[in-house]
Amino acid sequence: MAESKVDKNIVGDLIAGTCHPPSPAYEVRAAALAAGFPETTPVQAINRLCSSGLMAIRHVSDSIARKDLEVGVAVGYESMSSQ
């Protein structure tokens, strides 16, 4: 985010793709707050056994294309192969 120069206050959704965490929504919320996003930023976790990060990107890009969202962040973390 620091390199993108995007104001964190205008992010309308933050979606993280992950695999097998015990509490994905809580992890994503904690990560967003630790990264300096306001507590009003909605977060979402996608738990898919393969390509969860790609699904996060797809959800954000589809929302932007439909004009449901102006600015969104999609991330992936964790590797199924390292579980």
Secondary structure, DSSP 8 states (H G I E B T S, - for coil): -TTTT--GGG--EEEEEESS-SSHHHHHHHHHHHTT--TTS-EEEEE-TTTHHHHHHHHHHHHHHTTS-SSEEEEE---GGG-
